[in-house]
Amino acid sequence: MKSESTKNFTTILSYSVCAYSIKKEISYISILTKHDLHFLGYTEYIWRPLYKNLFIKKSSHDPLWLRLAQYFLLEIIDDILLYTIQHGNAIILDLFLSDRILHLPLLEIYLTDTLLFRKQLSIDIVRTILIYLTMSTNRIEKCFENVFQRFLTLWSQESFIRFSSNTQHFYICQCICICLSLNKQLKLNEDKDKIIMSVLNGIRIHIESTFDYIRRRGQFIGELIIQRINLFSPSNQLHFDTYDKNHSEIQILTKLAELNHSLNDRELSDDDDDEKEKIRMKKGQSTITEYLNL
């Protein structure tokens, strides 16, 4: 059923591209996939083969397919874009989204506020998004540097340090380390005084905590920030000798903070293995066939 459905839908898609104007054809397919099938729970079922077998292969060298993919992803920002982020990498995001994050407020809100600061994604996906934000000068200046400062502000807030869970606090520490791994992209001279005050205040609050993991992370992150963005002269670097530098958490953070000058990212995920990814089909198993045969 899966392969036949994909074949039928691909045929419809190809016929539409040839037979109708791009605008009408895109609208029709978008309505079919993003509205009807979304409410039936089949969006991922339809988007996965299109993404893997059509858009990934064709968009890099065919402007028509690229435009069609962008329409799917950006006309209504929803789980299709999330699926693409989860299974793609920064190069794919750069291809499909380019600098549109600078001109589409909803896209910026979704990538930063929703995904980075609320959804708490896996750290590999966070790295993908952050690398994407560093792949153009405009994105660095208008998005990446702002995201880093938001992470830093949150990390140094007393309320966050006191009331965040262990997992939430470690997530923010990991995000800061990834930003610092992209150190060449950070140019924060204009905000240097503000950052110094934020870092020193954050270190103080962390050290005053009664929890060992808070004190340990605060000292490590504080040292790292001051070292990487040259807040002080080399002779005045901050060093702590009161935490275990061999602790497993510190090893994880150290690995994440390794300088990533080449912007190395994860490989595209291989989600064709049914043992690795199960598609949860909702009620009405025969409904999808009816839609594809229209």
Rosetta silent file (secondary structure, phi, psi, omega in degrees, C-alpha in Angstrom):
SEQUENCE: MKSESTKNFTTILSYSVCAYSIKKEISYISILTKHDLHFLGYTEYIWRPLYKNLFIKKSSHDPLWLRLAQYFLLEIIDDILLYTIQHGNAIILDLFLSDRILHLPLLEIYLTDTLLFRKQLSIDIVRTILIYLTMSTNRIEKCFENVFQRFLTLWSQESFIRFSSNTQHFYICQCICICLSLNKQLKLNEDKDKIIMSVLNGIRIHIESTFDYIRRRGQFIGELIIQRINLFSPSNQLHFDTYDKNHSEIQILTKLAELNHSLNDRELSDDDDDEKEKIRMKKGQSTITEYLNL
SCORE:     score description
SCORE:     0.000 S_00000001
   1 L     0.000  -41.616 -175.767    0.000    0.000    0.000 S_00000001
   2 H   -61.174  -50.937 -177.081    2.790    2.391    0.959 S_00000001
   3 H   -67.498  -37.817  179.598    4.707    2.186   -2.317 S_00000001
   4 H   -66.795  -40.993  178.417    1.540    2.237   -4.433 S_00000001
   5 H   -63.158  -43.263  178.197    0.197    5.261   -2.587 S_00000001
   6 H   -61.450  -42.444  179.864    3.491    7.101   -3.030 S_00000001
   7 H   -62.680  -44.649  179.832    3.506    6.247   -6.738 S_00000001
   8 H   -62.572  -44.560 -178.273   -0.051    7.478   -7.205 S_00000001
   9 H   -67.064  -39.053  178.110    0.591   10.701   -5.362 S_00000001
  10 H   -62.834  -38.125  178.016    3.842   11.329   -7.273 S_00000001
  11 H   -63.503  -45.467  177.453    1.969   10.828  -10.540 S_00000001
  12 H   -59.308  -44.405 -178.803   -0.670   13.351   -9.508 S_00000001
  13 H   -61.673  -48.001 -178.953    2.059   15.768   -8.466 S_00000001
  14 H   -63.758  -41.503  179.400    3.997   15.457  -11.714 S_00000001
  15 H   -62.960  -41.194 -178.570    0.835   15.787  -13.828 S_00000001
  16 H   -63.809  -41.821 -179.513   -0.214   18.897  -11.932 S_00000001
  17 H   -60.891  -37.843 -177.438    3.150   20.569  -12.451 S_00000001
  18 H   -80.427  -33.462 -168.234    2.931   19.981  -16.197 S_00000001
  19 H   -93.876  -25.252 -175.421   -0.743   20.699  -16.734 S_00000001
  20 L  -122.572  168.508  174.977   -1.519   23.743  -14.618 S_00000001
  21 L   -64.876  154.764 -177.078    0.041   27.011  -13.675 S_00000001
  22 H   -59.247  -41.954 -175.926    2.468   26.766  -10.783 S_00000001
  23 H   -63.344  -47.132 -178.083    0.275   28.845   -8.503 S_00000001
  24 H   -67.684  -41.241 -178.552   -2.903   26.801   -9.010 S_00000001
  25 H   -64.344  -42.608  179.967   -1.080   23.491   -8.866 S_00000001
  26 H   -64.830  -41.884  179.901    0.738   24.355   -5.667 S_00000001
  27 H   -60.616  -42.585 -179.121   -2.463   25.520   -4.022 S_00000001
  28 H   -62.723  -49.155 -177.218   -4.242   22.270   -4.909 S_00000001
  29 H   -66.933  -38.180  179.084   -1.490   20.012   -3.589 S_00000001
  30 H   -62.114  -44.708  178.801   -1.031   22.126   -0.494 S_00000001
  31 H   -60.778  -43.705 -178.943   -4.720   21.893    0.347 S_00000001
  32 H   -61.167  -48.981 -173.090   -4.662   18.126   -0.172 S_00000001
  33 H   -84.088  -47.082 -169.812   -1.619   17.452    1.937 S_00000001
  34 H   -83.702  -20.756 -178.059   -1.473   20.181    4.519 S_00000001
  35 H  -106.157  -68.925 -175.823   -5.176   20.489    5.353 S_00000001
  36 H   -58.710  -53.521 -175.747   -7.202   17.347    4.660 S_00000001
  37 H   -70.900  -27.707  176.822   -4.462   14.843    5.409 S_00000001
  38 H   -61.029  -46.073 -177.640   -3.205   16.855    8.354 S_00000001
  39 H   -70.953  -22.601  176.932   -6.508   16.508   10.137 S_00000001
  40 H   -85.726   -8.781  179.506   -6.595   12.818    9.346 S_00000001
  41 L    87.462   19.381 -174.689   -3.112   12.341   10.800 S_00000001
  42 L  -109.395    8.563 -175.555   -1.426   11.400    7.526 S_00000001
  43 H   -55.947  -49.187 -178.779    0.788   14.454    6.953 S_00000001
  44 H   -64.854  -36.377 -178.936    3.993   12.630    7.837 S_00000001
  45 H   -61.758  -37.287  179.707    2.932    9.594    5.837 S_00000001
  46 H   -82.817  -43.631 -173.504    2.612   11.715    2.691 S_00000001
  47 H   -68.132  -34.157 -174.889    5.450   14.166    3.289 S_00000001
  48 H   -57.519  -53.712  179.660    8.128   11.544    4.048 S_00000001
  49 H   -66.436  -33.479  176.777    8.312    9.967    0.574 S_00000001
  50 H   -63.843  -46.094 -179.184    7.970   13.361   -1.113 S_00000001
  51 H   -62.710  -48.335 -175.668   10.778   14.775    0.991 S_00000001
  52 H   -73.189  -41.371 -168.897   13.085   11.781    0.594 S_00000001
  53 H   -99.763  -16.701 -178.398   12.399   10.854   -3.022 S_00000001
  54 H  -119.665  -64.076 -169.588   11.553   14.150   -4.699 S_00000001
  55 H   -67.641  -40.706  178.744   12.457   17.356   -2.912 S_00000001
  56 H   -62.882  -40.482 -174.834   15.838   16.293   -1.529 S_00000001
  57 H   -79.996  -30.271 -170.326   16.930   14.940   -4.902 S_00000001
  58 H  -105.327  -27.645 -169.629   15.502   17.629   -7.184 S_00000001
  59 L   -67.432  -29.071 -175.973   15.416   20.944   -5.336 S_00000001
  60 L   -68.587  -22.570 -177.627   19.153   21.634   -5.381 S_00000001
  61 L  -127.152    2.474 -178.904   19.245   21.832   -9.188 S_00000001
  62 L  -130.449  106.181 -177.227   15.632   22.481  -10.200 S_00000001
  63 H   -58.649  -30.798  179.973   14.099   25.862   -9.204 S_00000001
  64 H   -64.505  -48.240  179.159   10.574   24.587   -9.829 S_00000001
  65 H   -65.885  -35.873  178.046   10.889   21.767   -7.309 S_00000001
  66 H   -63.416  -43.792  179.541   12.631   24.108   -4.862 S_00000001
  67 H   -63.732  -40.635  179.268    9.758   26.578   -5.080 S_00000001
  68 H   -64.240  -44.419  178.613    7.242   23.803   -4.584 S_00000001
  69 H   -61.323  -42.140  179.498    9.119   22.494   -1.535 S_00000001
  70 H   -64.234  -35.020  178.067    9.291   25.997   -0.060 S_00000001
  71 H   -65.162  -44.188  177.396    5.570   26.423   -0.521 S_00000001
  72 H   -57.971  -44.956 -172.362    4.903   23.200    1.374 S_00000001
  73 H   -75.633  -34.141 -166.981    7.251   24.220    4.180 S_00000001
  74 H  -112.223  -18.229 -178.314    6.394   27.879    4.582 S_00000001
  75 L   -61.896  -43.721  172.576    2.804   28.484    3.477 S_00000001
  76 L  -133.697  112.543 -176.117    1.601   27.026    6.780 S_00000001
  77 L   -78.588  110.158 -175.270    4.363   26.455    9.320 S_00000001
  78 L  -150.538 -149.241 -172.905    3.480   23.162   10.965 S_00000001
  79 H   -70.362  -15.119  173.999    4.623   19.581   11.429 S_00000001
  80 H   -66.158  -43.902  177.137    5.894   19.307    7.840 S_00000001
  81 H   -66.180  -40.737  178.717    8.611   21.829    8.658 S_00000001
  82 H   -61.386  -43.605  178.430    9.311   20.106   11.973 S_00000001
  83 H   -59.495  -42.521 -179.049    9.691   16.753   10.210 S_00000001
  84 H   -63.767  -39.887  178.372   12.138   18.317    7.741 S_00000001
  85 H   -67.614  -42.122 -177.959   14.209   19.795   10.568 S_00000001
  86 H   -65.798  -32.560 -174.403   14.221   16.533   12.508 S_00000001
  87 H  -108.270   -1.781  179.983   15.350   14.458    9.523 S_00000001
  88 L  -104.768 -159.442  172.823   17.482   16.983    7.653 S_00000001
  89 L  -143.430 -175.213 -174.227   20.592   18.965    8.426 S_00000001
  90 H   -64.017  -33.256  178.931   21.733   22.580    8.198 S_00000001
  91 H   -64.406  -40.889  177.956   22.530   22.292    4.482 S_00000001
  92 H   -65.504  -42.919  178.530   18.966   21.155    3.783 S_00000001
  93 H   -64.097  -39.306  178.439   17.541   23.982    5.884 S_00000001
  94 H   -64.028  -36.735  178.725   19.757   26.475    4.090 S_00000001
  95 H   -66.755  -50.289 -173.767   18.517   25.139    0.747 S_00000001
  96 H   -79.140  -37.471 -172.899   14.811   25.229    1.609 S_00000001
  97 H  -101.652  -28.388 -177.158   14.663   28.241    3.951 S_00000001
  98 L    43.079 -131.127 -178.967   17.685   30.342    2.897 S_00000001
  99 L   -95.114   18.413 -178.247   17.296   33.845    4.434 S_00000001
 100 H   -63.545  -21.549  177.591   13.505   33.710    4.658 S_00000001
 101 H   -61.739  -24.267 -179.946   13.782   33.680    8.434 S_00000001
 102 H   -76.685  -20.983 -173.619   14.766   37.354    8.152 S_00000001
 103 L  -116.385   -8.649  179.716   11.557   38.269    6.335 S_00000001
 104 L  -117.533   96.574 -178.066    8.996   35.874    7.820 S_00000001
 105 H   -54.895  -36.532 -179.411    8.364   36.689   11.497 S_00000001
 106 H   -65.471  -35.536  177.835    6.337   33.504   11.972 S_00000001
 107 H   -68.306  -42.102  178.182    9.268   31.397   10.749 S_00000001
 108 H   -62.686  -44.040  179.112   11.670   33.159   13.108 S_00000001
 109 H   -61.977  -41.714 -177.559    9.291   32.697   16.028 S_00000001
 110 H   -66.090  -47.365 -176.469    8.834   29.016   15.184 S_00000001
 111 H   -69.485  -37.985 -175.011   12.558   28.212   14.829 S_00000001
 112 H   -95.468  -66.375 -175.984   13.730   30.218   17.830 S_00000001
 113 H   -59.928  -51.154 -173.747   10.940   30.728   20.370 S_00000001
 114 H   -74.688  -53.457 -173.155    9.073   27.485   19.747 S_00000001
 115 H   -80.183  -45.673 -175.965   11.786   24.995   18.851 S_00000001
 116 H   -79.778  -37.354 -171.616   14.869   26.296   20.659 S_00000001
 117 H  -106.455  -12.927 -177.824   13.319   27.787   23.795 S_00000001
 118 H  -119.956  -41.447 -170.503   10.093   25.868   24.365 S_00000001
 119 H   -79.280  -23.562 -179.041   10.091   22.470   22.726 S_00000001
 120 L    52.888   67.524  179.276   13.455   21.269   24.122 S_00000001
 121 L   -73.014  172.982  173.342   14.458   19.188   21.112 S_00000001
 122 L   -62.714  150.396 -172.794   17.297   16.702   21.005 S_00000001
 123 H   -67.258  -25.663  176.075   20.635   18.483   21.149 S_00000001
 124 H   -66.026  -38.777  178.211   21.598   17.248   17.663 S_00000001
 125 H   -70.527  -37.142  175.237   18.576   19.014   16.172 S_00000001
 126 H   -59.096  -44.038  178.929   19.416   22.149   18.163 S_00000001
 127 H   -60.272  -41.966  178.358   22.893   22.082   16.631 S_00000001
 128 H   -57.967  -46.971 -179.634   21.366   21.798   13.156 S_00000001
 129 H   -63.878  -43.589 -178.354   19.190   24.881   13.710 S_00000001
 130 H   -66.327  -39.119  176.771   22.054   26.895   15.183 S_00000001
 131 H   -63.975  -42.166  176.077   24.403   26.003   12.336 S_00000001
 132 H   -55.155  -39.988 -178.654   21.703   27.034    9.860 S_00000001
 133 H   -68.889  -14.562  179.807   21.551   30.414   11.609 S_00000001
 134 L  -101.545    6.222 -172.061   25.289   30.904   10.999 S_00000001
 135 L   -90.707    7.654  169.233   25.261   30.122    7.282 S_00000001
 136 L  -150.743  150.390 -178.344   24.791   33.727    6.143 S_00000001
 137 H   -60.190  -41.438 -179.223   26.077   37.027    7.518 S_00000001
 138 H   -64.046  -39.538  178.692   22.575   38.454    7.842 S_00000001
 139 H   -67.385  -36.822  177.707   21.360   35.450    9.814 S_00000001
 140 H   -61.104  -49.661 -174.200   24.357   35.694   12.135 S_00000001
 141 H   -70.354  -38.186 -172.361   23.766   39.357   12.868 S_00000001
 142 H   -99.095  -16.952 -176.368   19.991   39.292   13.144 S_00000001
 143 H  -125.279  -57.034 -171.974   19.304   35.808   14.529 S_00000001
 144 H   -61.884  -48.596 -178.761   22.267   33.792   15.808 S_00000001
 145 H   -63.692  -36.230  177.329   23.799   36.474   18.028 S_00000001
 146 H   -66.559  -41.487  178.879   20.381   37.299   19.450 S_00000001
 147 H   -63.410  -42.653  178.210   19.678   33.638   20.200 S_00000001
 148 H   -59.438  -45.389 -178.815   23.033   33.286   21.984 S_00000001
 149 H   -67.032  -30.853  175.861   22.336   36.313   24.155 S_00000001
 150 H   -68.145  -41.918  175.095   18.885   34.953   24.993 S_00000001
 151 H   -59.489  -45.645 -178.140   20.432   31.661   26.105 S_00000001
 152 H   -64.080  -42.416  178.342   22.964   33.591   28.172 S_00000001
 153 H   -61.813  -42.964  179.134   20.309   35.825   29.739 S_00000001
 154 H   -65.220  -43.507 -179.796   18.225   32.800   30.694 S_00000001
 155 H   -59.988  -32.181 -174.948   21.267   30.966   32.095 S_00000001
 156 L   -95.354   -1.010 -179.206   22.118   33.940   34.347 S_00000001
 157 L   -78.883  130.834 -178.810   18.594   34.596   35.666 S_00000001
 158 H   -61.614  -40.547 -178.471   18.150   33.760   39.332 S_00000001
 159 H   -63.054  -40.350  178.887   14.561   32.606   38.817 S_00000001
 160 H   -66.817  -43.955 -178.700   15.621   30.168   36.090 S_00000001
 161 H   -62.608  -37.871 -176.198   18.527   28.820   38.134 S_00000001
 162 H   -78.112  -37.727 -168.541   16.320   28.304   41.173 S_00000001
 163 H  -110.982   -8.022  177.596   13.187   26.888   39.578 S_00000001
 164 L   -73.161  153.483  176.255   14.274   25.094   36.392 S_00000001
 165 L   -76.354  166.767  176.542   14.523   21.330   36.439 S_00000001
 166 H   -55.341  -45.055 -178.400   17.823   19.518   36.163 S_00000001
 167 H   -65.164  -44.028 -179.824   16.989   18.638   32.533 S_00000001
 168 H   -63.133  -42.983 -179.242   15.986   22.182   31.581 S_00000001
 169 H   -65.202  -42.913 -179.600   19.126   23.680   33.103 S_00000001
 170 H   -66.634  -34.919  177.352   21.405   21.179   31.403 S_00000001
 171 H   -59.619  -47.663 -179.823   19.650   21.823   28.077 S_00000001
 172 H   -64.112  -39.837  176.743   20.433   25.558   28.248 S_00000001
 173 H   -60.758  -41.427  177.889   24.044   24.793   29.194 S_00000001
 174 H   -63.896  -42.370  179.604   24.320   22.508   26.156 S_00000001
 175 H   -61.933  -41.584  177.994   22.844   25.181   23.879 S_00000001
 176 H   -62.567  -41.146  179.461   25.376   27.746   25.108 S_00000001
 177 H   -62.858  -40.704  177.953   28.195   25.276   24.456 S_00000001
 178 H   -64.010  -43.492  177.343   27.018   24.714   20.869 S_00000001
 179 H   -58.330  -41.717 -179.300   26.870   28.475   20.293 S_00000001
 180 H   -72.201  -22.466  175.084   30.414   28.776   21.614 S_00000001
 181 H   -69.423  -20.953  176.344   31.530   25.937   19.349 S_00000001
 182 L   -99.711   39.962 -169.146   30.607   28.283   16.505 S_00000001
 183 H   -54.810  -35.684 -177.954   32.840   30.897   18.080 S_00000001
 184 H   -63.064  -20.205 -177.031   34.032   32.457   14.814 S_00000001
 185 H   -88.223  -11.163 -176.974   30.464   33.542   14.126 S_00000001
 186 L   -89.974  120.477  176.804   30.063   35.482   17.386 S_00000001
 187 L  -131.160   93.680 -169.036   30.844   39.195   17.160 S_00000001
 188 L  -118.232   29.513 -175.989   29.558   40.785   20.326 S_00000001
 189 H   -58.321  -39.049 -177.223   31.837   43.781   20.824 S_00000001
 190 H   -67.020  -24.924 -177.141   28.930   46.221   21.063 S_00000001
 191 H  -110.282   20.164 -172.541   27.334   44.233   23.903 S_00000001
 192 H   -61.016  -45.939 -179.197   30.539   43.298   25.706 S_00000001
 193 H   -62.848  -41.553  179.267   29.809   45.191   28.952 S_00000001
 194 H   -63.065  -41.805 -178.912   26.287   43.785   29.124 S_00000001
 195 H   -67.219  -40.593  178.689   27.586   40.253   28.566 S_00000001
 196 H   -58.420  -47.793 -179.263   30.292   40.640   31.237 S_00000001
 197 H   -63.267  -39.816 -179.451   27.719   41.696   33.826 S_00000001
 198 H   -65.668  -44.568 -178.485   25.379   38.871   32.793 S_00000001
 199 H   -64.884  -48.924 -178.480   28.121   36.236   32.964 S_00000001
 200 H   -62.616  -40.195  177.605   29.519   37.385   36.315 S_00000001
 201 H   -64.926  -41.488  178.685   26.032   37.596   37.805 S_00000001
 202 H   -63.388  -41.897  178.606   25.212   34.137   36.469 S_00000001
 203 H   -61.460  -45.434 -179.122   28.401   32.657   37.912 S_00000001
 204 H   -59.158  -47.702 -177.739   27.678   34.196   41.319 S_00000001
 205 H   -65.527  -38.931  178.243   24.121   32.843   41.470 S_00000001
 206 H   -63.190  -44.190 -177.267   25.259   29.387   40.339 S_00000001
 207 H   -66.079  -30.256 -179.155   28.011   29.239   42.953 S_00000001
 208 L   -78.342   -8.833 -178.830   25.575   30.231   45.698 S_00000001
 209 L   -66.464  150.966  177.081   23.275   27.308   44.839 S_00000001
 210 L   -86.559   -4.671 -178.726   22.941   24.430   47.276 S_00000001
 211 L   -97.244  130.483 -178.401   22.919   21.921   44.387 S_00000001
 212 H   -60.024  -42.354 -175.461   26.244   20.472   43.288 S_00000001
 213 H   -66.217  -32.423  177.008   25.224   20.168   39.633 S_00000001
 214 H   -67.333  -47.543  179.982   24.238   23.849   39.504 S_00000001
 215 H   -61.963  -43.178 -177.645   27.563   24.990   40.996 S_00000001
 216 H   -62.953  -50.299 -178.770   29.542   22.660   38.731 S_00000001
 217 H   -64.811  -39.419 -178.948   27.833   23.754   35.514 S_00000001
 218 H   -61.484  -42.257  179.477   27.949   27.429   36.486 S_00000001
 219 H   -66.793  -43.795 -178.434   31.703   27.376   36.993 S_00000001
 220 H   -66.021  -49.293 -178.273   32.383   25.497   33.771 S_00000001
 221 H   -63.841  -40.064  178.246   30.066   27.598   31.578 S_00000001
 222 H   -60.140  -48.102  176.849   31.366   30.809   33.148 S_00000001
 223 H   -57.089  -46.111 -174.175   34.966   29.863   32.415 S_00000001
 224 H   -64.606  -46.184 -178.523   34.094   28.839   28.885 S_00000001
 225 H   -61.297  -48.362 -177.468   32.176   31.993   27.952 S_00000001
 226 H   -61.883  -38.119  179.970   34.873   34.317   29.256 S_00000001
 227 H   -69.874  -44.733 -170.811   37.567   32.362   27.442 S_00000001
 228 H   -75.744  -35.504 -176.696   35.800   32.007   24.087 S_00000001
 229 L  -106.751   18.627  169.873   34.507   35.503   23.522 S_00000001
 230 L    52.956   51.561  178.149   37.557   37.270   25.008 S_00000001
 231 L   -72.013  -33.076  178.834   35.785   39.160   27.734 S_00000001
 232 L  -122.803  166.478  176.385   39.048   39.575   29.659 S_00000001
 233 L   -68.770  156.964 -178.463   42.699   39.721   28.696 S_00000001
 234 H   -53.521  -32.412 -177.994   44.589   36.379   28.579 S_00000001
 235 H   -77.833  -11.413 -177.171   46.290   37.148   31.889 S_00000001
 236 H  -116.112   27.025  178.871   42.936   37.712   33.605 S_00000001
 237 L   -66.417  150.948 -178.020   41.091   34.587   32.546 S_00000001
 238 L   -90.800  130.821  179.294   38.737   33.051   35.087 S_00000001
 239 L  -135.793  133.878  175.603   39.648   29.626   36.466 S_00000001
 240 L  -115.038  140.905  177.940   37.899   27.490   39.075 S_00000001
 241 L  -118.661   18.434 -173.636   39.492   24.548   40.862 S_00000001
 242 L  -109.304   12.348  176.069   36.480   23.581   42.960 S_00000001
 243 L  -131.359  157.068 -176.697   34.578   21.368   40.528 S_00000001
 244 L   -79.931  106.409 -178.134   35.301   17.975   39.011 S_00000001
 245 L   -73.680  -10.263  177.842   36.515   18.580   35.477 S_00000001
 246 L   -99.625    5.806  178.425   36.265   14.846   34.780 S_00000001
 247 L   -62.704  146.440 -175.701   32.593   14.623   35.675 S_00000001
 248 H   -58.520  -38.171  178.104   30.490   13.029   32.914 S_00000001
 249 H   -62.808  -43.026 -179.454   28.399   16.201   32.492 S_00000001
 250 H   -65.510  -35.635  177.338   31.500   18.338   32.059 S_00000001
 251 H   -65.361  -40.754  177.570   32.824   15.894   29.473 S_00000001
 252 H   -63.058  -47.519 -179.330   29.581   16.160   27.505 S_00000001
 253 H   -64.809  -38.326  177.984   29.628   19.961   27.630 S_00000001
 254 H   -62.139  -41.817  178.809   33.308   20.060   26.690 S_00000001
 255 H   -63.205  -43.634  179.709   32.616   17.902   23.649 S_00000001
 256 H   -64.502  -30.909 -175.145   29.745   20.137   22.551 S_00000001
 257 L   -86.610   -1.565  178.569   31.912   23.238   22.948 S_00000001
 258 L   -58.625  133.652 -176.136   34.723   21.992   20.709 S_00000001
 259 L   -57.628  128.396 -174.256   35.354   24.618   18.044 S_00000001
 260 L  -114.818   66.710 -173.440   33.407   23.739   14.925 S_00000001
 261 L   -64.230  -28.333 -177.805   35.147   25.868   12.320 S_00000001
 262 L   -92.069    5.032 -179.285   33.885   23.756    9.420 S_00000001
 263 L    55.981   44.427 -179.846   30.262   23.834   10.661 S_00000001
 264 L   -65.163  135.312 -177.671   30.121   20.045   10.808 S_00000001
 265 L  -131.521  172.624  179.294   26.583   18.783   11.147 S_00000001
 266 L   -71.111  160.667  175.505   24.837   15.430   11.341 S_00000001
 267 L   -75.108  161.749  172.863   24.122   13.321    8.286 S_00000001
 268 L   -60.910  139.273 -179.065   20.654   13.136    6.816 S_00000001
 269 L   -73.244  146.846  176.042   18.623   10.623    8.772 S_00000001
 270 L   -99.989   93.978 -175.691   17.761    7.327    7.156 S_00000001
 271 L  -102.155   22.259  177.930   14.084    7.013    7.997 S_00000001
 272 L   -86.178  -12.826 -178.667   13.279    4.374    5.390 S_00000001
 273 L   -80.515  112.212 -176.124   13.897    1.568    7.868 S_00000001
 274 L   -65.906  -21.006  178.118   10.514    0.563    9.204 S_00000001
 275 L   -74.396  -24.143 -178.523   12.156   -0.985   12.245 S_00000001
 276 L   -89.081  -30.769 -175.777   13.556    2.398   13.215 S_00000001
 277 L  -138.300  116.358  178.916   10.460    4.502   12.580 S_00000001
 278 L   -99.518  128.074  176.757    6.887    3.323   12.916 S_00000001
 279 L   -87.240  118.807 -178.837    4.189    5.419   11.309 S_00000001
 280 L   -82.185  104.837 -178.974    1.263    5.607   13.645 S_00000001
 281 L   -85.672  132.542 -179.290   -1.756    5.280   11.404 S_00000001
 282 L   -88.737 -173.566 -173.898   -4.977    6.682   12.805 S_00000001
 283 L   -61.962  156.156  179.208   -8.514    5.462   12.284 S_00000001
 284 L    78.614   58.764 -176.106   -9.854    4.919    8.817 S_00000001
 285 L   -58.864  -29.781 -176.270   -7.011    2.975    7.181 S_00000001
 286 L   -83.643  -11.284 -174.658   -8.739    2.989    3.823 S_00000001
 287 H   -63.363  -38.337 -177.531   -9.300    6.753    3.736 S_00000001
 288 H   -61.407  -38.714  179.412   -5.807    7.547    2.486 S_00000001
 289 H   -64.256  -38.337  179.089   -6.299    5.375   -0.585 S_00000001
 290 H   -63.183  -40.788  179.652   -9.509    7.209   -1.403 S_00000001
 291 H   -66.475  -41.120 -176.346   -7.744   10.568   -1.276 S_00000001
 292 H   -73.606  -20.764 -179.542   -4.852    9.440   -3.433 S_00000001
 293 L   -94.683    3.758  178.874   -7.159    7.988   -6.055 S_00000001
 294 L   -62.629    0.000    0.000   -9.186   11.200   -6.487 S_00000001
